[in-house]
Amino acid sequence: MNKKEMAKLYQKMSSKKISIMEAEEEIREFLETVKEGIALDGEVKFPKRGIFEILTRKSRTVSNPVTREQMAIYPKKTVRFRVSKKMK
């Protein structure tokens, strides 16, 4: 689901009449708020829904398939959403 499809779904589920542009703006604000929360605390919890958390990936060595040259992939941080057991 991309952002446009999410905005259409949000528009249908909203209790008030909003345009797709307003829905996209509200979704963007929500995602920015989640991003700020993760930056501050390292995780954002939604009770009975799940947790957005920072996952640190380890560094590793891979080889280029064409030249067989060894390359190092540096460690990086990604965001992971872990679904609550009650949602499953």
PDB file of N, CA, C and O in Angstrom:
ATOM      1  N   MET A   1       0.855  -1.173   0.000  1.00  0.00           N
ATOM      2  CA  MET A   1       0.000   0.000   0.000  1.00  0.00           C
ATOM      3  C   MET A   1       0.897   1.231   0.000  1.00  0.00           C
ATOM      4  O   MET A   1       1.773   1.376   0.852  1.00  0.00           O
ATOM      5  N   ASN A   2       0.668   2.104  -0.957  1.00  0.00           N
ATOM      6  CA  ASN A   2       1.454   3.331  -1.000  1.00  0.00           C
ATOM      7  C   ASN A   2       0.692   4.456  -0.278  1.00  0.00           C
ATOM      8  O   ASN A   2      -0.411   4.251   0.228  1.00  0.00           O
ATOM      9  N   LYS A   3       1.299   5.632  -0.245  1.00  0.00           N
ATOM     10  CA  LYS A   3       0.727   6.738   0.519  1.00  0.00           C
ATOM     11  C   LYS A   3      -0.613   7.205  -0.052  1.00  0.00           C
ATOM     12  O   LYS A   3      -1.509   7.580   0.704  1.00  0.00           O
ATOM     13  N   LYS A   4      -0.755   7.187  -1.372  1.00  0.00           N
ATOM     14  CA  LYS A   4      -2.004   7.616  -2.012  1.00  0.00           C
ATOM     15  C   LYS A   4      -3.149   6.663  -1.652  1.00  0.00           C
ATOM     16  O   LYS A   4      -4.253   7.106  -1.335  1.00  0.00           O
ATOM     17  N   GLU A   5      -2.881   5.351  -1.702  1.00  0.00           N
ATOM     18  CA  GLU A   5      -3.896   4.367  -1.332  1.00  0.00           C
ATOM     19  C   GLU A   5      -4.259   4.479   0.144  1.00  0.00           C
ATOM     20  O   GLU A   5      -5.422   4.337   0.519  1.00  0.00           O
ATOM     21  N   MET A   6      -3.257   4.735   0.975  1.00  0.00           N
ATOM     22  CA  MET A   6      -3.516   4.907   2.400  1.00  0.00           C
ATOM     23  C   MET A   6      -4.378   6.139   2.652  1.00  0.00           C
ATOM     24  O   MET A   6      -5.253   6.119   3.518  1.00  0.00           O
ATOM     25  N   ALA A   7      -4.137   7.205   1.903  1.00  0.00           N
ATOM     26  CA  ALA A   7      -4.930   8.425   2.047  1.00  0.00           C
ATOM     27  C   ALA A   7      -6.383   8.182   1.641  1.00  0.00           C
ATOM     28  O   ALA A   7      -7.298   8.695   2.285  1.00  0.00           O
ATOM     29  N   LYS A   8      -6.603   7.405   0.579  1.00  0.00           N
ATOM     30  CA  LYS A   8      -7.971   7.084   0.160  1.00  0.00           C
ATOM     31  C   LYS A   8      -8.691   6.266   1.221  1.00  0.00           C
ATOM     32  O   LYS A   8      -9.864   6.511   1.504  1.00  0.00           O
ATOM     33  N   LEU A   9      -8.001   5.299   1.807  1.00  0.00           N
ATOM     34  CA  LEU A   9      -8.587   4.483   2.864  1.00  0.00           C
ATOM     35  C   LEU A   9      -8.889   5.333   4.091  1.00  0.00           C
ATOM     36  O   LEU A   9      -9.949   5.193   4.702  1.00  0.00           O
ATOM     37  N   TYR A  10      -7.960   6.212   4.450  1.00  0.00           N
ATOM     38  CA  TYR A  10      -8.157   7.103   5.592  1.00  0.00           C
ATOM     39  C   TYR A  10      -9.339   8.040   5.348  1.00  0.00           C
ATOM     40  O   TYR A  10     -10.103   8.328   6.270  1.00  0.00           O
ATOM     41  N   GLN A  11      -9.491   8.509   4.127  1.00  0.00           N
ATOM     42  CA  GLN A  11     -10.598   9.390   3.769  1.00  0.00           C
ATOM     43  C   GLN A  11     -11.927   8.666   3.958  1.00  0.00           C
ATOM     44  O   GLN A  11     -12.878   9.250   4.479  1.00  0.00           O
ATOM     45  N   LYS A  12     -12.008   7.400   3.543  1.00  0.00           N
ATOM     46  CA  LYS A  12     -13.240   6.633   3.700  1.00  0.00           C
ATOM     47  C   LYS A  12     -13.554   6.353   5.165  1.00  0.00           C
ATOM     48  O   LYS A  12     -14.716   6.370   5.571  1.00  0.00           O
ATOM     49  N   MET A  13     -12.512   6.096   5.960  1.00  0.00           N
ATOM     50  CA  MET A  13     -12.715   5.735   7.365  1.00  0.00           C
ATOM     51  C   MET A  13     -12.911   6.939   8.272  1.00  0.00           C
ATOM     52  O   MET A  13     -13.344   6.782   9.414  1.00  0.00           O
ATOM     53  N   SER A  14     -12.605   8.124   7.795  1.00  0.00           N
ATOM     54  CA  SER A  14     -12.701   9.334   8.605  1.00  0.00           C
ATOM     55  C   SER A  14     -14.157   9.671   8.898  1.00  0.00           C
ATOM     56  O   SER A  14     -15.036   9.488   8.056  1.00  0.00           O
ATOM     57  N   SER A  15     -14.392  10.168  10.108  1.00  0.00           N
ATOM     58  CA  SER A  15     -15.759  10.529  10.504  1.00  0.00           C
ATOM     59  C   SER A  15     -16.209  11.844   9.870  1.00  0.00           C
ATOM     60  O   SER A  15     -17.408  12.074   9.713  1.00  0.00           O
ATOM     61  N   LYS A  16     -15.266  12.704   9.506  1.00  0.00           N
ATOM     62  CA  LYS A  16     -15.612  13.963   8.854  1.00  0.00           C
ATOM     63  C   LYS A  16     -15.198  13.919   7.389  1.00  0.00           C
ATOM     64  O   LYS A  16     -14.352  13.112   7.005  1.00  0.00           O
ATOM     65  N   LYS A  17     -15.780  14.765   6.589  1.00  0.00           N
ATOM     66  CA  LYS A  17     -15.458  14.825   5.163  1.00  0.00           C
ATOM     67  C   LYS A  17     -14.134  15.561   4.976  1.00  0.00           C
ATOM     68  O   LYS A  17     -14.017  16.741   5.305  1.00  0.00           O
ATOM     69  N   ILE A  18     -13.143  14.854   4.446  1.00  0.00           N
ATOM     70  CA  ILE A  18     -11.859  15.467   4.155  1.00  0.00           C
ATOM     71  C   ILE A  18     -11.441  15.083   2.739  1.00  0.00           C
ATOM     72  O   ILE A  18     -11.869  14.062   2.200  1.00  0.00           O
ATOM     73  N   SER A  19     -10.606  15.916   2.159  1.00  0.00           N
ATOM     74  CA  SER A  19     -10.104  15.625   0.820  1.00  0.00           C
ATOM     75  C   SER A  19      -8.898  14.686   0.918  1.00  0.00           C
ATOM     76  O   SER A  19      -8.360  14.455   2.001  1.00  0.00           O
ATOM     77  N   ILE A  20      -8.495  14.161  -0.211  1.00  0.00           N
ATOM     78  CA  ILE A  20      -7.342  13.269  -0.239  1.00  0.00           C
ATOM     79  C   ILE A  20      -6.078  14.035   0.146  1.00  0.00           C
ATOM     80  O   ILE A  20      -5.197  13.492   0.813  1.00  0.00           O
ATOM     81  N   MET A  21      -5.993  15.289  -0.273  1.00  0.00           N
ATOM     82  CA  MET A  21      -4.824  16.100   0.092  1.00  0.00           C
ATOM     83  C   MET A  21      -4.742  16.307   1.606  1.00  0.00           C
ATOM     84  O   MET A  21      -3.658  16.231   2.185  1.00  0.00           O
ATOM     85  N   GLU A  22      -5.888  16.567   2.250  1.00  0.00           N
ATOM     86  CA  GLU A  22      -5.901  16.724   3.702  1.00  0.00           C
ATOM     87  C   GLU A  22      -5.541  15.408   4.390  1.00  0.00           C
ATOM     88  O   GLU A  22      -4.840  15.406   5.401  1.00  0.00           O
ATOM     89  N   ALA A  23      -6.020  14.291   3.843  1.00  0.00           N
ATOM     90  CA  ALA A  23      -5.694  12.980   4.401  1.00  0.00           C
ATOM     91  C   ALA A  23      -4.202  12.708   4.288  1.00  0.00           C
ATOM     92  O   ALA A  23      -3.591  12.209   5.234  1.00  0.00           O
ATOM     93  N   GLU A  24      -3.609  13.029   3.145  1.00  0.00           N
ATOM     94  CA  GLU A  24      -2.161  12.854   2.973  1.00  0.00           C
ATOM     95  C   GLU A  24      -1.385  13.715   3.956  1.00  0.00           C
ATOM     96  O   GLU A  24      -0.368  13.281   4.497  1.00  0.00           O
ATOM     97  N   GLU A  25      -1.860  14.932   4.189  1.00  0.00           N
ATOM     98  CA  GLU A  25      -1.192  15.835   5.132  1.00  0.00           C
ATOM     99  C   GLU A  25      -1.249  15.269   6.558  1.00  0.00           C
ATOM    100  O   GLU A  25      -0.253  15.305   7.279  1.00  0.00           O
ATOM    101  N   GLU A  26      -2.411  14.747   6.961  1.00  0.00           N
ATOM    102  CA  GLU A  26      -2.541  14.169   8.297  1.00  0.00           C
ATOM    103  C   GLU A  26      -1.667  12.927   8.450  1.00  0.00           C
ATOM    104  O   GLU A  26      -1.079  12.713   9.510  1.00  0.00           O
ATOM    105  N   ILE A  27      -1.576  12.111   7.405  1.00  0.00           N
ATOM    106  CA  ILE A  27      -0.720  10.931   7.446  1.00  0.00           C
ATOM    107  C   ILE A  27       0.738  11.352   7.546  1.00  0.00           C
ATOM    108  O   ILE A  27       1.506  10.753   8.298  1.00  0.00           O
ATOM    109  N   ARG A  28       1.131  12.391   6.786  1.00  0.00           N
ATOM    110  CA  ARG A  28       2.505  12.885   6.840  1.00  0.00           C
ATOM    111  C   ARG A  28       2.846  13.399   8.244  1.00  0.00           C
ATOM    112  O   ARG A  28       3.936  13.136   8.751  1.00  0.00           O
ATOM    113  N   GLU A  29       1.912  14.136   8.875  1.00  0.00           N
ATOM    114  CA  GLU A  29       2.130  14.645  10.225  1.00  0.00           C
ATOM    115  C   GLU A  29       2.273  13.498  11.225  1.00  0.00           C
ATOM    116  O   GLU A  29       3.120  13.548  12.117  1.00  0.00           O
ATOM    117  N   PHE A  30       1.441  12.463  11.072  1.00  0.00           N
ATOM    118  CA  PHE A  30       1.526  11.309  11.960  1.00  0.00           C
ATOM    119  C   PHE A  30       2.884  10.623  11.827  1.00  0.00           C
ATOM    120  O   PHE A  30       3.513  10.290  12.831  1.00  0.00           O
ATOM    121  N   LEU A  31       3.336  10.413  10.595  1.00  0.00           N
ATOM    122  CA  LEU A  31       4.617   9.748  10.376  1.00  0.00           C
ATOM    123  C   LEU A  31       5.785  10.581  10.902  1.00  0.00           C
ATOM    124  O   LEU A  31       6.753  10.029  11.426  1.00  0.00           O
ATOM    125  N   GLU A  32       5.699  11.898  10.766  1.00  0.00           N
ATOM    126  CA  GLU A  32       6.731  12.782  11.314  1.00  0.00           C
ATOM    127  C   GLU A  32       6.760  12.685  12.839  1.00  0.00           C
ATOM    128  O   GLU A  32       7.834  12.677  13.442  1.00  0.00           O
ATOM    129  N   THR A  33       5.581  12.612  13.462  1.00  0.00           N
ATOM    130  CA  THR A  33       5.503  12.491  14.921  1.00  0.00           C
ATOM    131  C   THR A  33       6.107  11.170  15.380  1.00  0.00           C
ATOM    132  O   THR A  33       6.831  11.135  16.375  1.00  0.00           O
ATOM    133  N   VAL A  34       5.816  10.082  14.668  1.00  0.00           N
ATOM    134  CA  VAL A  34       6.397   8.783  15.000  1.00  0.00           C
ATOM    135  C   VAL A  34       7.909   8.833  14.835  1.00  0.00           C
ATOM    136  O   VAL A  34       8.642   8.294  15.665  1.00  0.00           O
ATOM    137  N   LYS A  35       8.382   9.476  13.769  1.00  0.00           N
ATOM    138  CA  LYS A  35       9.818   9.589  13.517  1.00  0.00           C
ATOM    139  C   LYS A  35      10.512  10.355  14.648  1.00  0.00           C
ATOM    140  O   LYS A  35      11.592   9.964  15.092  1.00  0.00           O
ATOM    141  N   GLU A  36       9.895  11.444  15.113  1.00  0.00           N
ATOM    142  CA  GLU A  36      10.468  12.223  16.211  1.00  0.00           C
ATOM    143  C   GLU A  36      10.474  11.408  17.506  1.00  0.00           C
ATOM    144  O   GLU A  36      11.436  11.463  18.273  1.00  0.00           O
ATOM    145  N   GLY A  37       9.402  10.654  17.747  1.00  0.00           N
ATOM    146  CA  GLY A  37       9.332   9.822  18.945  1.00  0.00           C
ATOM    147  C   GLY A  37      10.392   8.746  18.954  1.00  0.00           C
ATOM    148  O   GLY A  37      10.994   8.476  19.993  1.00  0.00           O
ATOM    149  N   ILE A  38      10.632   8.126  17.809  1.00  0.00           N
ATOM    150  CA  ILE A  38      11.673   7.107  17.713  1.00  0.00           C
ATOM    151  C   ILE A  38      13.044   7.732  17.933  1.00  0.00           C
ATOM    152  O   ILE A  38      13.905   7.137  18.581  1.00  0.00           O
ATOM    153  N   ALA A  39      13.247   8.918  17.400  1.00  0.00           N
ATOM    154  CA  ALA A  39      14.540   9.588  17.569  1.00  0.00           C
ATOM    155  C   ALA A  39      14.798   9.928  19.038  1.00  0.00           C
ATOM    156  O   ALA A  39      15.942   9.879  19.491  1.00  0.00           O
ATOM    157  N   LEU A  40      13.746  10.272  19.781  1.00  0.00           N
ATOM    158  CA  LEU A  40      13.912  10.644  21.182  1.00  0.00           C
ATOM    159  C   LEU A  40      14.073   9.429  22.095  1.00  0.00           C
ATOM    160  O   LEU A  40      15.004   9.384  22.898  1.00  0.00           O
ATOM    161  N   ASP A  41      13.184   8.452  21.982  1.00  0.00           N
ATOM    162  CA  ASP A  41      13.138   7.342  22.932  1.00  0.00           C
ATOM    163  C   ASP A  41      13.658   6.015  22.385  1.00  0.00           C
ATOM    164  O   ASP A  41      13.894   5.088  23.159  1.00  0.00           O
ATOM    165  N   GLY A  42      13.839   5.905  21.091  1.00  0.00           N
ATOM    166  CA  GLY A  42      14.287   4.649  20.516  1.00  0.00           C
ATOM    167  C   GLY A  42      13.162   3.708  20.154  1.00  0.00           C
ATOM    168  O   GLY A  42      13.387   2.722  19.452  1.00  0.00           O
ATOM    169  N   GLU A  43      11.943   3.991  20.621  1.00  0.00           N
ATOM    170  CA  GLU A  43      10.784   3.189  20.262  1.00  0.00           C
ATOM    171  C   GLU A  43       9.499   3.965  20.518  1.00  0.00           C
ATOM    172  O   GLU A  43       9.460   4.877  21.344  1.00  0.00           O
ATOM    173  N   VAL A  44       8.456   3.589  19.801  1.00  0.00           N
ATOM    174  CA  VAL A  44       7.128   4.176  19.993  1.00  0.00           C
ATOM    175  C   VAL A  44       6.160   3.015  20.144  1.00  0.00           C
ATOM    176  O   VAL A  44       6.070   2.158  19.266  1.00  0.00           O
ATOM    177  N   LYS A  45       5.433   2.987  21.259  1.00  0.00           N
ATOM    178  CA  LYS A  45       4.510   1.885  21.538  1.00  0.00           C
ATOM    179  C   LYS A  45       3.073   2.327  21.305  1.00  0.00           C
ATOM    180  O   LYS A  45       2.664   3.418  21.700  1.00  0.00           O
ATOM    181  N   PHE A  46       2.322   1.451  20.655  1.00  0.00           N
ATOM    182  CA  PHE A  46       0.887   1.627  20.492  1.00  0.00           C
ATOM    183  C   PHE A  46       0.229   0.454  21.210  1.00  0.00           C
ATOM    184  O   PHE A  46       0.303  -0.678  20.730  1.00  0.00           O
ATOM    185  N   PRO A  47      -0.420   0.705  22.362  1.00  0.00           N
ATOM    186  CA  PRO A  47      -1.008  -0.400  23.117  1.00  0.00           C
ATOM    187  C   PRO A  47      -1.984  -1.215  22.269  1.00  0.00           C
ATOM    188  O   PRO A  47      -2.811  -0.662  21.544  1.00  0.00           O
ATOM    189  N   LYS A  48      -1.871  -2.524  22.374  1.00  0.00           N
ATOM    190  CA  LYS A  48      -2.703  -3.498  21.664  1.00  0.00           C
ATOM    191  C   LYS A  48      -2.514  -3.464  20.156  1.00  0.00           C
ATOM    192  O   LYS A  48      -3.265  -4.127  19.440  1.00  0.00           O
ATOM    193  N   ARG A  49      -1.542  -2.717  19.646  1.00  0.00           N
ATOM    194  CA  ARG A  49      -1.278  -2.634  18.207  1.00  0.00           C
ATOM    195  C   ARG A  49       0.120  -3.120  17.859  1.00  0.00           C
ATOM    196  O   ARG A  49       0.279  -4.037  17.054  1.00  0.00           O
ATOM    197  N   GLY A  50       1.150  -2.498  18.474  1.00  0.00           N
ATOM    198  CA  GLY A  50       2.512  -2.895  18.189  1.00  0.00           C
ATOM    199  C   GLY A  50       3.517  -1.836  18.601  1.00  0.00           C
ATOM    200  O   GLY A  50       3.180  -0.851  19.258  1.00  0.00           O
ATOM    201  N   ILE A  51       4.764  -2.064  18.198  1.00  0.00           N
ATOM    202  CA  ILE A  51       5.862  -1.181  18.582  1.00  0.00           C
ATOM    203  C   ILE A  51       6.713  -0.866  17.361  1.00  0.00           C
ATOM    204  O   ILE A  51       7.113  -1.765  16.621  1.00  0.00           O
ATOM    205  N   PHE A  52       6.986   0.427  17.157  1.00  0.00           N
ATOM    206  CA  PHE A  52       8.006   0.859  16.203  1.00  0.00           C
ATOM    207  C   PHE A  52       9.298   0.966  16.998  1.00  0.00           C
ATOM    208  O   PHE A  52       9.340   1.647  18.023  1.00  0.00           O
ATOM    209  N   GLU A  53      10.357   0.298  16.535  1.00  0.00           N
ATOM    210  CA  GLU A  53      11.612   0.340  17.265  1.00  0.00           C
ATOM    211  C   GLU A  53      12.787   0.400  16.303  1.00  0.00           C
ATOM    212  O   GLU A  53      12.664   0.067  15.124  1.00  0.00           O
ATOM    213  N   ILE A  54      13.934   0.832  16.831  1.00  0.00           N
ATOM    214  CA  ILE A  54      15.150   0.916  16.025  1.00  0.00           C
ATOM    215  C   ILE A  54      15.856  -0.427  16.082  1.00  0.00           C
ATOM    216  O   ILE A  54      16.069  -0.986  17.158  1.00  0.00           O
ATOM    217  N   LEU A  55      16.214  -0.933  14.926  1.00  0.00           N
ATOM    218  CA  LEU A  55      16.938  -2.189  14.807  1.00  0.00           C
ATOM    219  C   LEU A  55      18.316  -1.869  14.229  1.00  0.00           C
ATOM    220  O   LEU A  55      18.412  -1.248  13.170  1.00  0.00           O
ATOM    221  N   THR A  56      19.376  -2.284  14.913  1.00  0.00           N
ATOM    222  CA  THR A  56      20.731  -2.039  14.441  1.00  0.00           C
ATOM    223  C   THR A  56      21.221  -3.277  13.703  1.00  0.00           C
ATOM    224  O   THR A  56      21.289  -4.365  14.275  1.00  0.00           O
ATOM    225  N   ARG A  57      21.557  -3.108  12.448  1.00  0.00           N
ATOM    226  CA  ARG A  57      22.068  -4.216  11.641  1.00  0.00           C
ATOM    227  C   ARG A  57      23.589  -4.271  11.759  1.00  0.00           C
ATOM    228  O   ARG A  57      24.260  -3.241  11.803  1.00  0.00           O
ATOM    229  N   LYS A  58      24.112  -5.478  11.808  1.00  0.00           N
ATOM    230  CA  LYS A  58      25.555  -5.663  11.952  1.00  0.00           C
ATOM    231  C   LYS A  58      26.275  -5.409  10.628  1.00  0.00           C
ATOM    232  O   LYS A  58      25.681  -5.477   9.552  1.00  0.00           O
ATOM    233  N   SER A  59      27.567  -5.115  10.741  1.00  0.00           N
ATOM    234  CA  SER A  59      28.371  -4.966   9.527  1.00  0.00           C
ATOM    235  C   SER A  59      28.655  -6.357   8.972  1.00  0.00           C
ATOM    236  O   SER A  59      28.699  -7.332   9.722  1.00  0.00           O
ATOM    237  N   ARG A  60      28.848  -6.448   7.660  1.00  0.00           N
ATOM    238  CA  ARG A  60      29.123  -7.736   7.036  1.00  0.00           C
ATOM    239  C   ARG A  60      29.951  -7.534   5.781  1.00  0.00           C
ATOM    240  O   ARG A  60      30.069  -6.421   5.269  1.00  0.00           O
ATOM    241  N   THR A  61      30.519  -8.616   5.299  1.00  0.00           N
ATOM    242  CA  THR A  61      31.337  -8.587   4.097  1.00  0.00           C
ATOM    243  C   THR A  61      30.620  -9.367   3.002  1.00  0.00           C
ATOM    244  O   THR A  61      30.183 -10.498   3.218  1.00  0.00           O
ATOM    245  N   VAL A  62      30.502  -8.756   1.827  1.00  0.00           N
ATOM    246  CA  VAL A  62      29.865  -9.398   0.673  1.00  0.00           C
ATOM    247  C   VAL A  62      30.815  -9.309  -0.514  1.00  0.00           C
ATOM    248  O   VAL A  62      31.784  -8.550  -0.502  1.00  0.00           O
ATOM    249  N   SER A  63      30.514 -10.099  -1.538  1.00  0.00           N
ATOM    250  CA  SER A  63      31.352 -10.040  -2.736  1.00  0.00           C
ATOM    251  C   SER A  63      30.517  -9.555  -3.913  1.00  0.00           C
ATOM    252  O   SER A  63      29.344  -9.899  -4.052  1.00  0.00           O
ATOM    253  N   ASN A  64      31.152  -8.749  -4.754  1.00  0.00           N
ATOM    254  CA  ASN A  64      30.525  -8.267  -5.973  1.00  0.00           C
ATOM    255  C   ASN A  64      30.362  -9.472  -6.910  1.00  0.00           C
ATOM    256  O   ASN A  64      31.343 -10.167  -7.173  1.00  0.00           O
ATOM    257  N   PRO A  65      29.152  -9.741  -7.421  1.00  0.00           N
ATOM    258  CA  PRO A  65      28.961 -10.920  -8.252  1.00  0.00           C
ATOM    259  C   PRO A  65      29.724 -10.884  -9.577  1.00  0.00           C
ATOM    260  O   PRO A  65      30.016 -11.941 -10.139  1.00  0.00           O
ATOM    261  N   VAL A  66      30.048  -9.718 -10.080  1.00  0.00           N
ATOM    262  CA  VAL A  66      30.747  -9.619 -11.362  1.00  0.00           C
ATOM    263  C   VAL A  66      32.264  -9.737 -11.184  1.00  0.00           C
ATOM    264  O   VAL A  66      32.922 -10.533 -11.854  1.00  0.00           O
ATOM    265  N   THR A  67      32.798  -8.931 -10.272  1.00  0.00           N
ATOM    266  CA  THR A  67      34.250  -8.881 -10.115  1.00  0.00           C
ATOM    267  C   THR A  67      34.776  -9.758  -8.986  1.00  0.00           C
ATOM    268  O   THR A  67      35.987  -9.943  -8.867  1.00  0.00           O
ATOM    269  N   ARG A  68      33.896 -10.296  -8.163  1.00  0.00           N
ATOM    270  CA  ARG A  68      34.260 -11.108  -6.989  1.00  0.00           C
ATOM    271  C   ARG A  68      35.094 -10.326  -5.971  1.00  0.00           C
ATOM    272  O   ARG A  68      35.790 -10.911  -5.141  1.00  0.00           O
ATOM    273  N   GLU A  69      35.012  -9.008  -6.047  1.00  0.00           N
ATOM    274  CA  GLU A  69      35.726  -8.156  -5.103  1.00  0.00           C
ATOM    275  C   GLU A  69      34.975  -8.140  -3.770  1.00  0.00           C
ATOM    276  O   GLU A  69      33.750  -8.024  -3.748  1.00  0.00           O
ATOM    277  N   GLN A  70      35.701  -8.254  -2.672  1.00  0.00           N
ATOM    278  CA  GLN A  70      35.116  -8.230  -1.342  1.00  0.00           C
ATOM    279  C   GLN A  70      34.809  -6.780  -0.952  1.00  0.00           C
ATOM    280  O   GLN A  70      35.650  -5.894  -1.108  1.00  0.00           O
ATOM    281  N   MET A  71      33.602  -6.554  -0.447  1.00  0.00           N
ATOM    282  CA  MET A  71      33.196  -5.218  -0.022  1.00  0.00           C
ATOM    283  C   MET A  71      32.625  -5.315   1.383  1.00  0.00           C
ATOM    284  O   MET A  71      32.016  -6.320   1.750  1.00  0.00           O
ATOM    285  N   ALA A  72      32.825  -4.270   2.157  1.00  0.00           N
ATOM    286  CA  ALA A  72      32.285  -4.213   3.510  1.00  0.00           C
ATOM    287  C   ALA A  72      30.999  -3.395   3.501  1.00  0.00           C
ATOM    288  O   ALA A  72      30.956  -2.292   2.957  1.00  0.00           O
ATOM    289  N   ILE A  73      29.964  -3.943   4.103  1.00  0.00           N
ATOM    290  CA  ILE A  73      28.719  -3.203   4.293  1.00  0.00           C
ATOM    291  C   ILE A  73      28.718  -2.749   5.746  1.00  0.00           C
ATOM    292  O   ILE A  73      28.803  -3.564   6.665  1.00  0.00           O
ATOM    293  N   TYR A  74      28.623  -1.464   5.937  1.00  0.00           N
ATOM    294  CA  TYR A  74      28.726  -0.885   7.264  1.00  0.00           C
ATOM    295  C   TYR A  74      27.436  -1.096   8.054  1.00  0.00           C
ATOM    296  O   TYR A  74      26.367  -1.258   7.467  1.00  0.00           O
ATOM    297  N   PRO A  75      27.537  -1.094   9.386  1.00  0.00           N
ATOM    298  CA  PRO A  75      26.323  -1.252  10.195  1.00  0.00           C
ATOM    299  C   PRO A  75      25.399  -0.056   9.993  1.00  0.00           C
ATOM    300  O   PRO A  75      25.851   1.068   9.777  1.00  0.00           O
ATOM    301  N   LYS A  76      24.103  -0.321  10.067  1.00  0.00           N
ATOM    302  CA  LYS A  76      23.144   0.770   9.918  1.00  0.00           C
ATOM    303  C   LYS A  76      21.939   0.523  10.800  1.00  0.00           C
ATOM    304  O   LYS A  76      21.715  -0.589  11.276  1.00  0.00           O
ATOM    305  N   LYS A  77      21.180   1.559  11.007  1.00  0.00           N
ATOM    306  CA  LYS A  77      19.986   1.473  11.831  1.00  0.00           C
ATOM    307  C   LYS A  77      18.762   1.554  10.931  1.00  0.00           C
ATOM    308  O   LYS A  77      18.705   2.377  10.018  1.00  0.00           O
ATOM    309  N   THR A  78      17.784   0.697  11.195  1.00  0.00           N
ATOM    310  CA  THR A  78      16.526   0.708  10.470  1.00  0.00           C
ATOM    311  C   THR A  78      15.378   0.695  11.470  1.00  0.00           C
ATOM    312  O   THR A  78      15.575   0.395  12.648  1.00  0.00           O
ATOM    313  N   VAL A  79      14.196   1.018  11.002  1.00  0.00           N
ATOM    314  CA  VAL A  79      13.013   1.019  11.855  1.00  0.00           C
ATOM    315  C   VAL A  79      12.222  -0.252  11.572  1.00  0.00           C
ATOM    316  O   VAL A  79      11.998  -0.625  10.420  1.00  0.00           O
ATOM    317  N   ARG A  80      11.806  -0.904  12.649  1.00  0.00           N
ATOM    318  CA  ARG A  80      11.032  -2.134  12.524  1.00  0.00           C
ATOM    319  C   ARG A  80       9.728  -1.970  13.284  1.00  0.00           C
ATOM    320  O   ARG A  80       9.699  -1.358  14.352  1.00  0.00           O
ATOM    321  N   PHE A  81       8.646  -2.518  12.734  1.00  0.00           N
ATOM    322  CA  PHE A  81       7.361  -2.539  13.424  1.00  0.00           C
ATOM    323  C   PHE A  81       7.109  -3.963  13.873  1.00  0.00           C
ATOM    324  O   PHE A  81       7.068  -4.886  13.059  1.00  0.00           O
ATOM    325  N   ARG A  82       6.942  -4.133  15.173  1.00  0.00           N
ATOM    326  CA  ARG A  82       6.650  -5.444  15.739  1.00  0.00           C
ATOM    327  C   ARG A  82       5.186  -5.460  16.156  1.00  0.00           C
ATOM    328  O   ARG A  82       4.765  -4.657  16.989  1.00  0.00           O
ATOM    329  N   VAL A  83       4.409  -6.370  15.578  1.00  0.00           N
ATOM    330  CA  VAL A  83       2.971  -6.449  15.823  1.00  0.00           C
ATOM    331  C   VAL A  83       2.723  -7.056  17.195  1.00  0.00           C
ATOM    332  O   VAL A  83       3.420  -7.982  17.610  1.00  0.00           O
ATOM    333  N   SER A  84       1.723  -6.527  17.897  1.00  0.00           N
ATOM    334  CA  SER A  84       1.342  -7.042  19.204  1.00  0.00           C
ATOM    335  C   SER A  84       0.726  -8.432  19.064  1.00  0.00           C
ATOM    336  O   SER A  84       0.151  -8.764  18.027  1.00  0.00           O
ATOM    337  N   LYS A  85       0.852  -9.232  20.103  1.00  0.00           N
ATOM    338  CA  LYS A  85       0.273 -10.572  20.077  1.00  0.00           C
ATOM    339  C   LYS A  85      -1.252 -10.508  19.994  1.00  0.00           C
ATOM    340  O   LYS A  85      -1.881 -11.433  19.479  1.00  0.00           O
ATOM    341  N   LYS A  86      -1.844  -9.443  20.490  1.00  0.00           N
ATOM    342  CA  LYS A  86      -3.300  -9.297  20.443  1.00  0.00           C
ATOM    343  C   LYS A  86      -3.806  -8.995  19.043  1.00  0.00           C
ATOM    344  O   LYS A  86      -4.979  -9.227  18.749  1.00  0.00           O
ATOM    345  N   MET A  87      -2.931  -8.475  18.161  1.00  0.00           N
ATOM    346  CA  MET A  87      -3.330  -8.180  16.773  1.00  0.00           C
ATOM    347  C   MET A  87      -3.288  -9.421  15.900  1.00  0.00           C
ATOM    348  O   MET A  87      -3.977  -9.489  14.882  1.00  0.00           O
ATOM    349  N   LYS A  88      -2.490 -10.397  16.288  1.00  0.00           N
ATOM    350  CA  LYS A  88      -2.337 -11.591  15.449  1.00  0.00           C
ATOM    351  C   LYS A  88      -3.547 -12.449  15.455  1.00  0.00           C
ATOM    352  O   LYS A  88      -3.570 -13.488  14.796  1.00  0.00           O
TER     353      LYS A  88
END
